Amino acid sequence: MCIAIQGGLGMKQRIVAIFFFSAFLTFLFVRPNQLFAMSKYKVKPGDTMWKISLQNEVDFNALLRINKHIAHPELIYPGQTIFLPGQANIKQQLQTDYQKKMLLLINNERHKLNLSPLSFHPELSQIAEIKSKDMLIHKYVAHKSPTYGNPTDMLETFNVQVKSIQETVGAGPSTSQEMFETWLNSQENRRYILSKQATTIGVGCAKGGLHQYYWTLLIADNEKE
């Protein structure tokens, strides 16, 4: 594990904290029809986790496992967000403008060095968004989540399998351009973004809290040996 912290006053006098993480997994390469898919469910009056699992035909234990943000599963209340596990392919679409912009910025930089472009990974992006929201809620900017553990733990929890994973998180910048430039100015992070082994990427951002914007970048190698 390699962690670096970078802080400074930007144009908006904002402190930007950036952490880097590189961890290599030994998971088997996952076949396309095994990809994890996830949807959201808003708790309604009278709902219980067991009732939700039955109504949505999902495994009860899997439901509990991916909803670790629910501190007391037996005491859920209307309005809470529950993640529903599933087994389905998700189309390779860019879900938001900020994700599209970040991928474009990264691939443009890779193109300058004749590196293969990274493809958008919907499942990794879902996890990156969850991690960003977790940092906002629990007021931290680090690799180890008090809810989900380290990045490898999170991927295992959400049943997403890749050969290797690298995580970068940051807080402060309000745009993809600003966050990308800040990451790229770090030697360690630049190495991750321009890795020859990287094949796919997940991008997540959450707005609010102390730093206003919390970012997570997951860069994975999905290729077989």
C-alpha positions as CSV (number, residue, x, y, z in Angstrom):
1,M,0.0,0.0,0.0
2,C,1.3,3.4,-0.9
3,I,-0.5,6.4,0.6
4,A,0.3,10.0,-0.1
5,I,-1.4,13.1,1.2
6,Q,-1.3,16.3,-0.8
7,G,-2.7,19.6,0.4
8,G,-2.6,23.2,-0.6
9,L,-4.6,26.4,-1.3
10,G,-6.1,26.4,-4.7
11,M,-7.8,29.3,-6.6
12,K,-10.7,29.0,-4.3
13,Q,-8.6,28.7,-1.2
14,R,-9.7,25.2,-0.8
15,I,-7.7,22.5,0.8
16,V,-7.4,19.4,-1.4
17,A,-6.6,16.1,0.2
18,I,-5.6,13.2,-2.0
19,F,-4.8,9.7,-1.1
20,F,-3.5,6.9,-3.3
21,F,-3.9,3.2,-3.0
22,S,-2.5,0.3,-5.1
23,A,-3.6,-3.2,-4.3
24,F,-3.4,-6.3,-6.5
25,L,-6.1,-8.9,-6.2
26,T,-5.9,-12.6,-7.0
27,F,-9.5,-13.0,-8.0
28,L,-10.3,-15.1,-11.1
29,F,-11.3,-13.1,-14.2
30,V,-15.1,-12.8,-14.2
31,R,-17.1,-13.8,-17.3
32,P,-19.5,-11.1,-18.7
33,N,-22.6,-12.9,-17.6
34,Q,-21.4,-13.0,-14.0
35,L,-21.1,-9.2,-13.7
36,F,-22.6,-7.7,-10.6
37,A,-25.5,-5.3,-11.2
38,M,-27.1,-3.1,-8.5
39,S,-30.2,-1.1,-8.3
40,K,-31.6,1.2,-5.6
41,Y,-34.8,0.9,-3.5
42,K,-36.4,3.5,-1.2
43,V,-37.7,2.0,2.0
44,K,-41.5,2.4,2.4
45,P,-43.6,2.4,5.6
46,G,-43.9,-1.2,6.8
47,D,-40.8,-2.5,5.0
48,T,-38.3,-4.8,6.6
49,M,-35.1,-6.2,5.1
50,W,-36.7,-9.6,4.9
51,K,-39.8,-8.3,3.2
52,I,-37.7,-6.3,0.7
53,S,-35.7,-9.4,-0.1
54,L,-38.9,-11.4,-0.7
55,Q,-40.6,-8.7,-2.8
56,N,-37.5,-8.2,-5.0
57,E,-36.5,-11.9,-5.1
58,V,-33.0,-11.3,-3.9
59,D,-30.9,-13.3,-1.4
60,F,-31.5,-12.1,2.1
61,N,-27.8,-12.5,3.2
62,A,-26.6,-10.8,0.0
63,L,-28.9,-7.9,0.7
64,L,-27.5,-7.5,4.2
65,R,-23.9,-7.9,3.0
66,I,-24.0,-5.0,0.4
67,N,-26.0,-2.7,2.7
68,K,-23.4,-2.3,5.5
69,H,-24.2,1.4,5.6
70,I,-27.5,0.3,7.4
71,A,-26.2,0.1,11.0
72,H,-29.3,-1.6,12.3
73,P,-31.0,-3.7,9.5
74,E,-33.8,-4.5,11.9
75,L,-34.6,-0.8,12.3
76,I,-34.9,0.5,8.8
77,Y,-37.2,3.5,8.3
78,P,-39.0,5.1,5.3
79,G,-36.8,7.1,2.9
80,Q,-33.6,5.1,3.5
81,T,-31.8,3.9,0.4
82,I,-31.3,0.1,0.0
83,F,-29.1,-1.4,-2.6
84,L,-30.5,-4.5,-4.3
85,P,-28.0,-7.1,-5.6
86,G,-28.6,-8.7,-9.0
87,Q,-27.1,-10.8,-11.7
88,A,-27.3,-8.9,-15.0
89,N,-25.2,-7.1,-17.5
90,I,-25.2,-3.3,-17.4
91,K,-24.8,-1.5,-20.8
92,Q,-21.5,0.3,-21.1
93,Q,-23.0,3.8,-20.9
94,L,-21.7,6.9,-19.2
95,Q,-24.2,7.7,-16.5
96,T,-23.3,11.3,-15.8
97,D,-21.6,14.2,-17.4
98,Y,-18.8,14.3,-14.8
99,Q,-18.0,10.6,-15.5
100,K,-18.0,11.2,-19.2
101,K,-15.7,14.2,-18.8
102,M,-13.3,12.4,-16.5
103,L,-13.0,9.4,-18.8
104,L,-12.3,11.8,-21.7
105,L,-9.6,13.6,-19.8
106,I,-7.9,10.4,-18.8
107,N,-8.0,8.8,-22.2
108,N,-6.8,12.0,-23.9
109,E,-3.7,11.9,-21.6
110,R,-3.2,8.3,-22.3
111,H,-3.4,8.9,-26.1
112,K,-0.5,11.3,-25.9
113,L,1.7,8.4,-24.8
114,N,0.2,5.9,-27.2
115,L,-1.5,4.0,-24.4
116,S,-4.7,2.0,-24.9
117,P,-7.8,3.9,-23.8
118,L,-9.7,2.8,-20.6
119,S,-13.3,1.6,-20.9
120,F,-16.0,2.8,-18.6
121,H,-16.9,0.1,-16.0
122,P,-20.5,0.7,-14.6
123,E,-20.1,-1.6,-11.6
124,L,-16.9,0.0,-10.5
125,S,-18.5,3.4,-10.9
126,Q,-21.4,2.3,-8.7
127,I,-18.9,1.3,-6.0
128,A,-16.9,4.5,-6.5
129,E,-20.1,6.5,-6.0
130,I,-20.9,4.6,-2.8
131,K,-17.3,5.1,-1.5
132,S,-17.6,8.9,-2.2
133,K,-20.9,9.1,-0.4
134,D,-19.5,7.1,2.5
135,M,-16.6,9.6,2.8
136,L,-19.0,12.5,2.8
137,I,-21.3,10.9,5.4
138,H,-18.5,9.8,7.8
139,K,-16.3,12.9,7.2
140,Y,-13.1,11.2,6.0
141,V,-10.9,11.1,2.9
142,A,-9.0,7.8,3.0
143,H,-8.8,4.3,1.5
144,K,-10.2,2.4,4.4
145,S,-13.9,3.0,4.9
146,P,-15.4,2.5,8.4
147,T,-18.3,0.9,6.6
148,Y,-16.9,-1.2,3.9
149,G,-13.2,-1.6,4.7
150,N,-10.4,-1.2,2.1
151,P,-11.0,-1.2,-1.7
152,T,-10.4,-4.9,-2.0
153,D,-13.0,-5.6,0.7
154,M,-15.5,-3.4,-1.1
155,L,-15.1,-5.2,-4.4
156,E,-15.5,-8.5,-2.6
157,T,-18.6,-7.3,-0.8
158,F,-20.2,-6.2,-4.0
159,N,-19.1,-9.3,-5.9
160,V,-17.1,-7.5,-8.5
161,Q,-14.0,-9.4,-9.6
162,V,-11.0,-8.0,-11.3
163,K,-7.4,-9.0,-11.6
164,S,-6.0,-5.9,-10.0
165,I,-7.4,-2.6,-8.5
166,Q,-6.0,0.8,-7.8
167,E,-7.9,3.5,-5.9
168,T,-7.4,7.2,-5.7
169,V,-9.6,9.5,-3.7
170,G,-9.8,13.2,-3.3
171,A,-11.9,16.0,-1.8
172,G,-12.4,19.7,-2.7
173,P,-12.4,20.2,-6.5
174,S,-15.8,20.9,-7.9
175,T,-15.2,19.8,-11.6
176,S,-13.8,16.7,-13.3
177,Q,-11.2,19.0,-15.0
178,E,-10.0,20.4,-11.6
179,M,-9.9,17.0,-9.9
180,F,-8.1,15.4,-12.9
181,E,-5.4,18.1,-13.0
182,T,-4.8,17.8,-9.3
183,W,-4.5,14.0,-9.6
184,L,-2.2,14.3,-12.6
185,N,0.2,16.7,-10.8
186,S,1.0,13.9,-8.4
187,Q,3.7,11.5,-9.6
188,E,2.1,8.5,-7.9
189,N,-1.3,9.1,-9.2
190,R,-0.1,9.9,-12.7
191,R,1.5,6.5,-12.7
192,Y,-1.8,4.9,-11.9
193,I,-3.7,6.8,-14.5
194,L,-1.1,6.0,-17.2
195,S,-0.6,2.4,-16.2
196,K,0.0,0.1,-19.2
197,Q,-1.9,-2.7,-17.4
198,A,-5.1,-0.7,-16.7
199,T,-8.1,-1.6,-18.9
200,T,-11.2,-0.2,-17.2
201,I,-12.2,2.6,-14.9
202,G,-14.9,3.6,-12.4
203,V,-15.6,7.2,-11.4
204,G,-17.7,8.4,-8.4
205,C,-18.4,11.8,-6.9
206,A,-20.6,12.9,-4.0
207,K,-21.6,16.5,-3.3
208,G,-21.9,18.0,0.2
209,G,-20.2,17.9,3.5
210,L,-17.1,19.6,4.7
211,H,-15.2,19.6,1.4
212,Q,-18.3,19.9,-0.8
213,Y,-17.1,17.4,-3.3
214,Y,-15.7,13.9,-2.7
215,W,-14.1,11.9,-5.5
216,T,-13.2,8.3,-6.0
217,L,-11.3,6.8,-8.9
218,L,-11.1,3.0,-9.3
219,I,-8.7,1.8,-12.0
220,A,-8.7,-2.0,-12.8
221,D,-7.0,-4.5,-14.9
222,N,-9.6,-7.0,-16.2
223,E,-7.3,-8.9,-18.6
224,K,-6.5,-12.6,-18.3
225,E,-2.9,-13.6,-17.6
